[in-house]
Amino acid sequence: MFHQKKWLPVAVCMALVLTACPDKKNTNTSENVEATPAASQPASEFVKKVEPQEVSQAVGMLLPDFAELVAREGGSVVNIQAMKTNNNIAARQSDSLDGLSKDDPFYEFFKRLVPHDPNMPEMEEDDYNFGSGVIISKDGYILTNTHVIKDLNKIKVTLNDKREYEAKLIGSDDKSDIALLKIDAPDLPIAKIGKAEELKSGEWVAAIGAPFGFDNSVTAGIVSAKGRSLPNEHYTPFIQTDVAINPGNSGGPLFNLRGQVVGINSQIYSRSGGFMGISFAIPIDVAMNVAEQLKTTGKVERGQLGVIIQEVTYDLSKSFGLDKPTGALVARILPDSPAQRGGLQVGDIIRSVNGNQVRSSSELPMAIGGLPPEKEVILGVWRKGKELNLIVKLGSASDGQQAATSQEPLAVELQNQGAGFEVPLVGLLLSVESKGLMVTRATGLAQAAGLRRGDLILEIGGSAVRDQASFNEAMVRAGKNVSVLVQRGGDTVFLALVLP
């Protein structure tokens, strides 16, 4: 389906406001000076004529010029073509044209005359991919995205000067979407590596790549945000920009105005499949760390705590005694995990890793995953109104281990003892179970807090509840903002109950 698009012109206008300084010659006299209405004065006394070239120069001073950056750094950007070759197809074609070399001028002519074999498998469209990359070393190492070369066995790299080389795949990492290639070529231009942490929102950046195969294409924009967490992308704090990124740009570099690579373009947010003003780049320090591990060991290892965490909302922060919502709230600790051995508890709020602030729950997997297994880390933890530091030795986040463990259901013995009670103030009807209080009805404040029928309340304000007496005691101690630990299905989650 084709969609009609409207192209709207954009004009840049500048207004120059001039103010006249008072004539100091008559400031100390009482002479009568006849006032002239502004409307009767010549317009030239109020408005200065601005020549077009002056406007052009002024606009040029405000907007960055990327021409020098592209001329200086564009040579480090490469075009990548990846495909999946079928040896059987190649062999059959060779047999059909037996005796003719591919260099023979009649090869292509006779190739078109050879009848098509319907039994010969065709190369699928998905077996061919375009992308971009950036040269990071004189000995030919190239960064790109894993999804550019995934499951494809022949990779061709075209340099800016049109030289072509077959690349070797050194390694790839699905979790970061970073792949490392290598070519053997002389006189390679290499990119300057910058620091992604020095980027600021609103800063100008540029992308060079091959969208839709159009090599050496340049687009520019600004940094929209940093540290973005995307669904199923837990280890990468993405850089969000409004730089136009399209299929074929993947794996190409994101430059700052100093000509340094600060990111590897990876993804876009789109409802149509095309660019919609939101694109994401992998910070270059993350990419270089992955590349170094791929280069030395061929794989990437990441640290693991073994916790299930959730975001600290405003109401939850009040219930835990924090002045603002920061950190990662520990909702569950996996058995025999580094977190359990290190002394972490459910209800702890992790606020820093090795002194680096954890502002939101999405930052914790990135901070821990960026460290190697067996490394000791210092966790800054908020526990029951106090700050404390815990030293934890990280485990290894092997593929599938985290997901398999987090999906393990908790054993819940729902033995209805026939006792129950109602809490009209918050709209709860509870029944006493062996491990807590089962919600049989939730209305009013309880419903607003997110409680629902079937939830098993384990703790109120950090205190275990097993009956009406312990529930009442916990509610009295908790205050106006109450943290409620609930078991729901196979996981546990904290909810914030706000009392009137």
ZIQUI-V777100 format. One record per backbone hydrogen bond with DSSP energy under -0.5 kcal/mol. CO is the residue of the C=O (numbers start at 1). NH is the residue of the N-H. E is the energy in kcal/mol with one decimal. If there is no record, write none. Layout:
[[CO:NH:E] [CO:NH:E]]
//
This chain:
[[6:8:-0.6] [11:13:-0.6] [15:17:-0.6] [16:18:-0.6] [22:24:-0.7] [23:26:-0.8] [24:27:-1.0] [26:29:-1.1] [31:33:-0.6] [32:34:-0.6] [35:37:-0.5] [37:40:-1.2] [37:41:-0.6] [38:41:-1.1] [42:45:-1.6] [43:46:-1.6] [43:47:-2.6] [49:51:-0.5] [51:54:-0.9] [51:55:-1.6] [52:56:-2.4] [53:57:-2.2] [54:58:-2.3] [55:59:-2.7] [56:60:-2.2] [57:61:-1.4] [58:62:-1.0] [59:62:-0.7] [59:63:-2.2] [64:66:-0.6] [66:70:-2.7] [67:71:-2.4] [68:72:-2.2] [69:73:-3.0] [70:74:-2.1] [73:76:-1.7] [74:77:-1.5] [75:160:-0.6] [76:135:-2.7] [78:133:-1.7] [79:158:-2.8] [80:131:-2.1] [81:156:-3.3] [82:129:-3.0] [83:85:-0.6] [83:153:-0.7] [83:154:-2.4] [85:87:-0.6] [86:90:-2.0] [87:91:-2.5] [88:92:-2.4] [89:93:-2.4] [90:94:-2.1] [91:95:-2.4] [92:96:-2.3] [93:97:-1.3] [95:98:-1.3] [97:100:-2.1] [101:104:-1.5] [104:107:-2.0] [106:110:-2.7] [107:111:-2.2] [108:112:-1.4] [109:113:-0.6] [110:114:-1.0] [116:118:-0.7] [117:120:-1.8] [119:121:-0.5] [124:127:-1.5] [125:128:-1.1] [127:84:-1.9] [129:82:-2.7] [131:80:-2.7] [133:78:-2.4] [134:143:-2.5] [135:191:-2.5] [137:140:-1.6] [140:183:-1.7] [141:136:-2.7] [141:137:-0.8] [142:181:-2.8] [143:134:-1.8] [144:179:-2.5] [145:148:-0.8] [145:149:-0.8] [146:149:-0.9] [146:150:-1.5] [149:152:-2.0] [154:83:-2.7] [155:167:-2.9] [156:81:-2.7] [157:159:-0.5] [157:165:-2.5] [158:79:-2.5] [159:162:-1.8] [163:159:-3.1] [165:157:-3.4] [167:155:-0.5] [168:170:-0.8] [168:182:-1.6] [171:180:-2.9] [173:177:-1.4] [173:178:-1.3] [177:146:-0.5] [178:173:-2.3] [179:144:-1.9] [180:170:-2.5] [180:171:-1.3] [181:142:-2.5] [182:168:-2.8] [183:185:-0.8] [192:194:-0.5] [192:261:-3.4] [195:198:-1.3] [196:199:-1.6] [200:203:-2.1] [203:223:-2.2] [204:257:-0.5] [205:221:-2.5] [206:255:-3.5] [207:219:-2.3] [209:217:-2.9] [210:213:-2.1] [211:214:-2.3] [213:215:-1.4] [214:217:-0.6] [217:209:-2.1] [219:207:-3.1] [221:205:-2.7] [222:224:-0.6] [222:242:-1.5] [223:202:-3.0] [225:240:-2.4] [228:238:-2.0] [230:233:-2.2] [233:230:-0.8] [236:238:-1.4] [237:227:-0.6] [238:228:-2.5] [238:240:-0.6] [239:281:-2.3] [240:224:-2.7] [240:225:-1.8] [241:279:-2.3] [246:249:-2.9] [247:212:-3.9] [248:210:-1.0] [249:252:-2.4] [250:132:-2.9] [252:265:-2.6] [253:208:-1.3] [253:255:-0.5] [254:262:-3.2] [254:263:-1.1] [255:206:-2.1] [256:259:-1.9] [259:192:-0.6] [260:256:-2.2] [260:262:-0.5] [261:194:-2.5] [262:284:-1.9] [263:254:-2.6] [263:265:-0.5] [264:282:-2.9] [265:251:-3.0] [267:280:-3.2] [268:270:-0.6] [278:269:-2.4] [279:241:-2.5] [280:266:-2.6] [280:267:-1.7] [281:239:-2.9] [282:264:-2.1] [283:286:-0.6] [283:287:-2.0] [284:288:-2.8] [285:289:-1.7] [286:290:-2.1] [287:291:-2.5] [288:292:-2.2] [289:293:-1.8] [290:294:-2.5] [291:295:-2.3] [292:296:-1.9] [293:297:-3.0] [293:298:-1.1] [293:299:-0.7] [302:397:-2.7] [304:395:-2.7] [305:339:-2.4] [306:334:-2.5] [307:309:-0.5] [308:331:-2.6] [308:332:-1.7] [310:329:-2.3] [311:313:-0.9] [313:317:-2.5] [314:318:-1.7] [315:319:-1.9] [316:320:-1.6] [317:322:-3.1] [318:321:-1.0] [324:326:-1.2] [327:312:-0.6] [328:350:-2.6] [329:310:-1.9] [329:331:-0.7] [330:347:-2.7] [332:308:-3.1] [334:337:-1.0] [337:341:-2.4] [338:342:-2.0] [339:343:-0.5] [339:344:-2.3] [340:343:-1.0] [345:348:-2.1] [348:330:-3.0] [348:350:-0.6] [349:351:-0.6] [349:382:-2.5] [350:328:-1.9] [351:358:-2.9] [352:380:-2.0] [353:356:-2.0] [355:357:-0.5] [356:353:-2.3] [357:359:-0.7] [358:327:-0.7] [360:363:-1.3] [360:364:-0.5] [361:364:-0.9] [361:365:-0.7] [362:366:-0.7] [363:367:-2.3] [364:368:-2.8] [365:369:-2.8] [366:370:-1.3] [368:303:-0.8] [368:371:-1.8] [371:303:-2.1] [372:375:-1.3] [375:394:-2.6] [377:379:-0.6] [377:392:-2.5] [378:354:-3.2] [378:380:-0.6] [379:381:-0.7] [379:390:-2.2] [380:351:-3.4] [380:352:-1.2] [381:383:-0.6] [381:388:-2.3] [382:349:-1.8] [383:386:-1.3] [386:383:-2.9] [388:381:-3.2] [390:379:-3.1] [390:392:-0.6] [392:377:-2.8] [392:394:-0.6] [394:374:-2.1] [395:304:-1.2] [396:398:-1.7] [398:401:-1.6] [398:402:-0.7] [400:404:-2.5] [401:405:-2.2] [402:406:-2.5] [403:407:-1.2] [405:408:-1.4] [412:414:-0.9] [413:415:-1.5] [413:434:-0.6] [414:416:-0.9] [415:417:-0.5] [419:432:-2.3] [421:430:-3.0] [423:426:-1.0] [423:427:-1.3] [423:428:-1.9] [426:446:-2.8] [427:443:-2.8] [428:423:-3.4] [429:440:-2.9] [429:441:-1.3] [430:421:-2.3] [431:438:-2.9] [432:417:-1.4] [436:433:-2.8] [436:438:-0.5] [437:457:-3.2] [438:431:-2.4] [438:440:-0.7] [439:454:-2.9] [441:429:-2.1] [443:446:-1.2] [443:447:-1.0] [444:448:-2.2] [445:449:-1.7] [446:450:-0.5] [446:451:-2.0] [447:450:-1.1] [452:455:-2.1] [455:439:-2.9] [455:457:-0.6] [456:458:-0.5] [456:487:-3.0] [457:437:-2.1] [458:465:-2.0] [459:485:-2.0] [460:463:-1.8] [463:460:-2.7] [467:471:-1.9] [468:472:-2.5] [469:473:-2.3] [470:474:-2.2] [471:475:-2.2] [472:476:-2.0] [473:477:-1.9] [474:478:-1.6] [475:479:-0.9] [480:482:-0.6] [480:499:-2.9] [482:497:-3.4] [483:461:-3.5] [484:486:-0.6] [484:495:-2.5] [485:458:-3.1] [485:459:-1.3] [486:488:-0.6] [486:493:-2.6] [487:456:-2.1] [488:491:-1.7] [491:488:-2.8] [493:486:-2.9] [495:484:-3.1] [495:497:-0.6] [496:498:-0.6] [497:482:-2.9] [497:499:-0.6]]
//
